[in-house]
């Protein structure tokens, strides 16, 4: 099972959630960018700032093969929140 919480605050950042979700989905940031129809540098910059709309996060979840809900739920029931 992946770590649910990281850092001093005990709450993962969106950057940490996306990194772990990509590892779980076994895809690179480059592959995620392709699935989202954007350049890898553009996605990398967006991840760095952590600024995504709810609609964008839902699309990212779909690209990962997961469901977005302020975290990620995978078909096997594992959650990253």
Protein Blocks (a to p, Z undefined) as FASTA:
>chain_A
ZZfbgcjkopacfklmmmmmmmmnopafklmmmmnopafklmmmmmmnopacfklmmmmm
mmnopacehiacdfkopacZZ
